[in-house]
Amino acid sequence: MNLKITKTLSASLMVLITASCAQDGFDDKERFSGGVTNAQLESPQITPESFSTLTNPDGSESVKVTWPVVMGSGGYLCNVSIVDDPSNPVKLITDSVVDGCALTFEKKEDTNYEVIVKTLGNSKYNNTEAKEPTLYAYSTLVPATIVPAGEELSNYINTYLANNQGGTAMNSGLSLKQAQHIPLTVQSISISTPSLSVAIKLTDPL
């Protein structure tokens, strides 16, 4: 009697699971491809929101880039370069095929990067790769605020700090226009408080 009940319950569960898997009207092949077949694919969109910073166990930082999945693709061809000198880019990632929708690379301060992601085709579904990759210029440079010529620096910084405290930590930049009669022995100054880090860049007069 117990054996019969077990067999009946197992059969019922099998029917229920089968119905659950098929109720959306897609088979496994369609689900994997997103129903995209015989298509010319496009490269994914990358926006400022695609970037985040990861802290590594050794205290260093990495940049994580994510993008929306392109259904029916065979992966993504990724390249990342440092382009502080556009005529001499430094490759960090070269023609790496990524099977998911994210990659990471080393994060450096005051650095310009070029991130390139191209959708690859998928012969199984007769989908062809994107004609053009997505290019995104990512930078870790701190935005600068110009200190007006003739402004007394200490007063300006005190005012700037007061206006940018906000009760939370933040990073800001100041760019100081050098007066011709002031001799300079440094090109940058860093000032830190518990709630604000200010980078001051000294520039030549116009």
Phi, psi and omega in degrees: 000315179296320180297320180296318179296319180298315179297320181294316180295320180297317179296321180294317179297321180297318179296318182295316180295317180299318180293321181296320181290332186259356189291340180277356176085005180247140172271177185299321181297317181291324181294319182293323183269352185070015182077009181265114178221156178052044188236153169269113186278160177245152176286150184290155177279136176239130183232172176304329180289350180285346188253139175215163181251132177250139175262123182276161181304330181275004178094347176286170182239151175232153175263131175251129178246130176235157178211160180290146180294141172257107185297139178085005183274167176252020182119193184220137177265120189240140175223139176225131181225150168272126186237038174301324171246097185304333180280349182219067182295148178253115183285128173257320177227128184236117175047048178272126178272117182255128182274340179258208183235038180200154170211161179231154175210164183297137178258126177240150179288150174049052185228140175258133181239155169239122180250128182234125179229127180234131178286131178266153180284174179221105184294333181300324181252010179058038177259134181261152183295161179297145178290324183230144175279166171268126178249133179224131177268113180247138184223144173254012176294140178280126178303140185256146173246127182283127172277122183302144178300137179088350179285135177287123191299313184297320178295319181295317181296317179299318178294318181297315179298317181297322183281344185242014178295298174065359178079358180227159180292143178205162177241135181220168179228149174235140175241118185261124175279119185289131172283142187298332185269001181259115177288135181246136177247355178227161178251349178206153178227138176244130178236130182234140172231171180303337184240001184206137174241123184243126175255122182253121179255126181265125183238158179290153179291155178286000000 
